[in-house]
Amino acid sequence: MAIQETHLSQIQTDEIQDSWYGKRLKIISTIDPDHPNAAGVAVALNYDLVNTGPEVQSHIIIRGRALCVSVPRHDNQTLTTLVVYPPNDNMTNLASFYNDLTAKWLELNLPVPDLIVGDHNVCEEPCDQSNNCEDQLDAIHALVRFKSMFCMKDGWCAANPTEQQYTYTHHG
């Protein structure tokens, strides 16, 4: 399970791991120490369903904003998940986030993710927004550049090419 906007400090993560929940879940998290109430992403692994041993690899790419977790599967393959929670204060910071993510991914030589989960805080196409507005091109291009490194596509849009539904409806 991937979670964004967790606000979990290391102390809180340790408390959960030491509680009843920790007997069932392994939690890997990161928080932005400069903004502990504004970000944070985590992955929770169920001990009964997936490998949670020392073979699990995690990489904090951007503190509180991007976390990569690779879990070995039963078939000698690995499931690599990237959890993102980019800033939503302005499009310039959003573009910088994706540009930084791209640079750090390459610098750390991380594996190709099987999936990217989270709120990207930008839409590539105006028709994907309920208000039909276009996001700033710099932010869109930065996200597209990052996704193109892995030949990633929007799974929901690929599975539902003619359907429009929104998780958030803009009123204004």
Residue frames relative to the residue before (quaternion, step in Angstrom):
aa qw qx qy qz dx dy dz
M 1.0000 0.0000 0.0000 0.0000 0.00 0.00 0.00
A 0.1867 -0.7686 0.6047 0.0936 3.57 -0.88 0.97
I 0.0837 -0.8062 0.5856 -0.0097 3.55 -0.90 0.99
Q 0.1213 -0.7806 0.6079 0.0798 3.55 -0.98 0.81
E 0.7984 0.2377 -0.2442 0.4964 3.51 -1.33 0.51
T 0.1996 0.8338 -0.4876 0.1650 3.55 0.94 0.97
H 0.1665 -0.8138 0.5330 0.1608 3.59 1.04 -0.75
L 0.3988 0.7333 -0.4641 0.2964 3.61 1.15 0.54
S 0.2719 -0.7301 0.6038 0.1685 3.57 -0.73 1.05
Q 0.6517 -0.4921 0.3803 0.4342 3.58 -1.24 0.20
I 0.6118 0.5478 -0.3475 0.4526 3.60 1.06 -0.72
Q 0.6748 0.4825 -0.2953 0.4741 3.59 0.93 -0.89
T 0.6216 0.5308 -0.3377 0.4666 3.59 1.02 -0.79
D 0.6586 0.5042 -0.3025 0.4696 3.59 0.94 -0.89
E 0.6319 0.5314 -0.3324 0.4558 3.60 1.01 -0.80
I 0.6469 0.5015 -0.3162 0.4797 3.58 0.99 -0.81
Q 0.6533 0.5183 -0.3128 0.4546 3.58 0.94 -0.90
D 0.7023 0.4539 -0.2607 0.4826 3.60 1.09 -0.70
S 0.6119 0.5611 -0.3447 0.4381 3.60 1.26 -0.20
W 0.7491 -0.3492 0.2980 0.4776 3.56 -1.33 -0.16
Y 0.6377 0.5424 -0.3319 0.4348 3.61 0.98 -0.81
G 0.6379 0.5612 -0.3125 0.4248 3.54 1.07 -0.75
K 0.5747 0.5725 -0.3768 0.4472 3.56 1.26 -0.30
R 0.7443 0.3696 -0.1973 0.5200 3.58 1.24 -0.43
L 0.7947 0.2769 -0.1164 0.5275 3.58 1.14 -0.64
K 0.1950 -0.7044 0.6637 0.1590 3.50 -1.19 0.66
I 0.1373 -0.8115 0.5664 0.0429 3.58 -0.67 1.09
I 0.0821 -0.7488 0.6575 0.0172 3.52 -0.95 1.02
S 0.1076 0.8278 -0.5382 0.1166 3.59 -0.57 1.08
T 0.1016 -0.7522 0.6441 0.0947 3.49 -1.38 0.24
I 0.1002 -0.7721 0.6268 0.0307 3.51 -1.13 0.79
D 0.4431 -0.6486 0.5431 0.2967 3.54 -1.20 0.55
P 0.3496 -0.7775 0.4746 0.2192 3.62 -0.34 1.17
D 0.6461 0.5200 -0.3220 0.4566 3.60 1.17 -0.49
H 0.7809 0.1575 -0.0747 0.5998 3.59 1.24 -0.50
P 0.0251 -0.8708 0.4905 0.0211 3.62 0.67 1.06
N 0.7223 0.4022 -0.2521 0.5030 3.61 1.16 -0.39
A 0.6723 0.5122 -0.2931 0.4469 3.59 1.22 0.24
A 0.8006 0.1780 -0.0888 0.5652 3.62 1.14 -0.15
G 0.3392 0.7406 -0.5547 0.1695 3.50 -1.27 -0.49
V 0.0105 0.7723 -0.6348 0.0223 3.53 -0.98 0.93
A 0.0431 -0.7992 0.5995 -0.0040 3.54 -1.19 0.60
V 0.1904 -0.7114 0.6587 0.1545 3.49 -1.40 0.32
A 0.1347 -0.7688 0.6217 0.0650 3.55 -0.94 0.95
L 0.1341 -0.7921 0.5946 0.0321 3.56 -0.75 1.13
N 0.3269 -0.7415 0.5565 0.1834 3.58 -0.83 1.00
Y 0.4742 -0.7073 0.4541 0.2620 3.57 -0.63 1.18
D 0.6831 0.5060 -0.2836 0.4438 3.60 1.08 -0.73
L 0.7609 0.4137 -0.2016 0.4574 3.60 1.14 -0.50
V 0.8071 0.1421 -0.0531 0.5706 3.59 1.07 -0.64
N 0.6113 -0.5209 0.4489 0.3917 3.51 -1.33 0.33
T 0.0414 -0.8102 0.5847 -0.0002 3.59 -0.77 1.01
G 0.4049 0.7564 -0.4302 0.2807 3.54 1.31 0.24
P 0.7722 -0.3708 0.2586 0.4465 3.53 -1.32 -0.17
E 0.5510 0.6160 -0.3961 0.4000 3.61 1.25 -0.23
V 0.5356 0.6016 -0.4093 0.4286 3.60 1.24 -0.37
Q 0.1196 -0.7929 0.5956 0.0475 3.55 -0.84 0.99
S 0.0279 -0.7880 0.6149 0.0152 3.56 -1.01 0.80
H 0.0939 -0.7780 0.6208 0.0216 3.51 -1.15 0.75
I 0.2488 -0.7202 0.6285 0.1564 3.54 -0.82 1.03
I 0.2018 -0.8103 0.5427 0.0900 3.55 -0.46 1.20
I 0.7553 -0.0284 0.0339 0.6539 3.55 0.98 -0.93
R 0.4741 -0.7162 0.4296 0.2789 3.58 -0.46 1.24
G 0.8452 0.1317 -0.1426 0.4980 3.52 -0.86 1.10
R 0.7607 0.3999 -0.1834 0.4773 3.59 1.23 -0.25
A 0.8185 0.0415 0.0075 0.5730 3.62 1.01 -0.66
L 0.0257 0.7925 -0.6012 0.0988 3.52 -0.77 1.18
C 0.1435 -0.7789 0.6078 0.0574 3.56 -0.89 0.99
V 0.0099 -0.7940 0.6071 -0.0292 3.57 -0.85 1.01
S 0.1199 -0.7800 0.6131 0.0371 3.56 -0.89 1.05
V 0.0854 -0.8062 0.5853 -0.0144 3.55 -0.71 1.17
P 0.3967 -0.7068 0.5282 0.2531 3.61 -0.73 1.01
R 0.2690 -0.7582 0.5755 0.1466 3.55 -1.04 0.86
H 0.6859 -0.5035 0.3488 0.3929 3.55 -1.30 0.23
D 0.7126 0.4633 -0.2483 0.4646 3.61 1.16 -0.52
N 0.5781 -0.6186 0.3434 0.4063 3.58 1.20 0.61
Q 0.5601 0.5253 -0.4243 0.4800 3.55 1.14 0.63
T 0.3494 -0.7248 0.5571 0.2054 3.55 -1.33 0.15
L 0.2502 -0.7252 0.6197 0.1656 3.55 -1.11 0.73
T 0.0709 -0.8014 0.5939 0.0015 3.57 -0.59 1.17
T 0.0683 -0.8024 0.5924 -0.0257 3.53 -0.73 1.18
L 0.1625 -0.7470 0.6376 0.0951 3.53 -1.06 0.86
V 0.1313 -0.7702 0.6218 0.0540 3.56 -0.81 1.07
V 0.0233 -0.8143 0.5797 -0.0195 3.57 -0.77 1.05
Y 0.0147 0.7410 -0.6712 -0.0101 3.50 -1.27 0.59
P 0.1102 -0.8408 0.5284 0.0421 3.58 0.27 1.27
P 0.6132 -0.5365 0.4125 0.4073 3.58 -1.21 0.38
N 0.2024 -0.7939 0.5636 0.1059 3.56 -1.10 0.69
D 0.4124 0.7400 -0.4541 0.2759 3.58 1.23 0.30
N 0.7857 -0.1587 0.0790 0.5926 3.62 1.09 -0.62
M 0.6438 -0.5717 0.3651 0.3542 3.54 -1.21 0.55
T 0.5903 0.5663 -0.3779 0.4336 3.62 1.10 -0.55
N 0.6716 0.4754 -0.2869 0.4906 3.59 0.95 -0.89
L 0.6239 0.5407 -0.3325 0.4558 3.56 1.09 -0.69
A 0.6446 0.5005 -0.3121 0.4864 3.58 0.97 -0.84
S 0.6403 0.5193 -0.3201 0.4668 3.60 0.97 -0.84
F 0.6127 0.5551 -0.3470 0.4428 3.59 1.00 -0.80
Y 0.7213 0.4363 -0.2635 0.4688 3.60 0.74 -1.01
N 0.6199 0.5175 -0.3488 0.4757 3.60 1.08 -0.60
D 0.6516 0.4982 -0.3050 0.4839 3.61 1.00 -0.82
L 0.6336 0.5353 -0.3262 0.4534 3.56 0.99 -0.85
T 0.6420 0.5201 -0.3138 0.4679 3.58 0.96 -0.86
A 0.6815 0.4912 -0.2893 0.4589 3.59 0.83 -1.00
K 0.6961 0.4683 -0.2841 0.4641 3.60 0.87 -0.92
W 0.5972 0.5596 -0.3638 0.4447 3.59 1.06 -0.68
L 0.6871 0.4730 -0.2698 0.4811 3.54 0.93 -0.95
E 0.6421 0.5369 -0.3163 0.4466 3.59 0.98 -0.85
L 0.7282 0.4162 -0.2277 0.4946 3.58 0.97 -0.89
N 0.2950 -0.7850 0.4911 0.2359 3.58 1.32 -0.22
L 0.1623 0.8235 -0.5199 0.1587 3.55 0.88 1.04
P 0.5833 -0.5919 0.4144 0.3711 3.60 -1.16 0.49
V 0.6077 -0.5285 0.4410 0.3961 3.54 -1.28 0.36
P 0.3714 -0.7344 0.5111 0.2479 3.62 -0.74 0.95
D 0.4298 -0.6696 0.5419 0.2704 3.54 -1.17 0.66
L 0.7920 -0.0385 0.0117 0.6092 3.54 1.19 -0.56
I 0.2229 -0.7205 0.6431 0.1330 3.48 -1.31 0.59
V 0.0274 -0.8100 0.5854 -0.0215 3.56 -0.70 1.07
G 0.5099 0.6215 -0.4927 0.3331 3.51 -1.19 0.65
D 0.5505 -0.5610 0.4915 0.3749 3.51 -1.35 -0.01
H 0.2849 -0.7966 0.5102 0.1547 3.58 -0.47 1.16
N 0.3068 -0.8023 0.4621 0.2205 3.59 1.31 -0.28
V 0.7146 0.2923 -0.2530 0.5830 3.57 1.19 0.59
C 0.2143 -0.7543 0.6060 0.1340 3.58 -1.12 0.68
E 0.4461 -0.7123 0.4806 0.2502 3.53 -0.89 0.96
E 0.7833 0.2059 -0.1014 0.5777 3.59 1.11 -0.64
P 0.5331 -0.6384 0.4417 0.3364 3.63 -0.92 0.83
C 0.6375 0.5444 -0.3442 0.4228 3.62 1.01 -0.70
D 0.6105 0.5489 -0.3554 0.4467 3.60 1.23 -0.25
Q 0.6523 0.4631 -0.3119 0.5126 3.58 1.29 -0.06
S 0.5294 -0.6570 0.4339 0.3160 3.55 -0.95 0.84
N 0.7067 0.4158 -0.2709 0.5043 3.62 1.13 -0.49
N 0.3986 -0.7666 0.4278 0.2653 3.60 1.37 0.09
C 0.4213 0.6874 -0.4810 0.3443 3.60 1.13 0.60
E 0.4064 -0.7037 0.5281 0.2463 3.55 -1.19 0.55
D 0.3906 -0.7010 0.5480 0.2362 3.54 -0.95 0.93
Q 0.6719 -0.5022 0.3635 0.4053 3.56 -1.29 0.36
L 0.5353 -0.6819 0.4042 0.2918 3.57 -0.81 1.05
D 0.6028 0.5658 -0.3704 0.4235 3.63 0.99 -0.69
A 0.6746 0.4816 -0.2899 0.4784 3.59 0.96 -0.88
I 0.6384 0.5179 -0.3251 0.4674 3.59 0.96 -0.83
H 0.6827 0.4904 -0.2940 0.4549 3.60 0.83 -0.97
A 0.6331 0.5295 -0.3378 0.4525 3.60 1.01 -0.74
L 0.6528 0.4909 -0.3083 0.4876 3.60 0.99 -0.81
V 0.6611 0.5100 -0.3099 0.4548 3.59 0.88 -0.91
R 0.6293 0.5281 -0.3330 0.4629 3.61 0.99 -0.79
F 0.6574 0.5054 -0.3159 0.4610 3.55 0.92 -0.89
K 0.6906 0.4800 -0.2842 0.4605 3.60 0.79 -1.00
S 0.6530 0.5459 -0.3246 0.4127 3.59 0.97 -0.79
M 0.5310 0.6148 -0.4145 0.4101 3.62 1.18 -0.39
F 0.7803 0.3192 -0.1374 0.5200 3.57 1.14 -0.68
C 0.4053 -0.7081 0.4689 0.3382 3.59 1.31 0.01
M 0.2665 0.7845 -0.5095 0.2323 3.59 1.04 0.84
K 0.0608 -0.7693 0.6341 0.0500 3.52 -1.24 0.56
D 0.5854 -0.5563 0.4563 0.3737 3.52 -1.29 0.36
G 0.3819 -0.7707 0.4675 0.2039 3.57 -0.40 1.24
W 0.6584 0.5005 -0.3264 0.4577 3.58 0.92 -0.84
C 0.6746 0.4866 -0.3049 0.4638 3.60 0.86 -0.90
A 0.6369 0.5219 -0.3330 0.4595 3.61 1.03 -0.72
A 0.7044 0.4529 -0.2605 0.4804 3.58 1.02 -0.79
N 0.7802 0.2261 -0.1023 0.5742 3.60 1.19 -0.55
P 0.0256 -0.8813 0.4709 0.0299 3.62 0.72 1.03
T 0.7622 0.3624 -0.2125 0.4925 3.62 1.08 -0.49
E 0.6192 0.5656 -0.3306 0.4328 3.58 1.28 -0.07
Q 0.1366 -0.7662 0.6210 0.0929 3.57 -1.10 0.72
Q 0.1608 0.7396 -0.6408 0.1288 3.53 -0.84 1.09
Y 0.2246 -0.7958 0.5549 0.0908 3.53 -1.12 0.70
T 0.3766 -0.7038 0.5485 0.2492 3.57 -1.04 0.74
Y 0.7641 0.1646 -0.1005 0.6156 3.56 1.26 -0.41
T 0.1639 -0.7847 0.5920 0.0833 3.55 -0.82 0.98
H 0.3340 -0.7529 0.5422 0.1659 3.56 -0.74 1.12
H 0.0899 -0.7756 0.6240 0.0327 3.57 -0.86 1.00
G 0.6099 0.5922 -0.3643 0.3803 3.56 -0.23 1.13
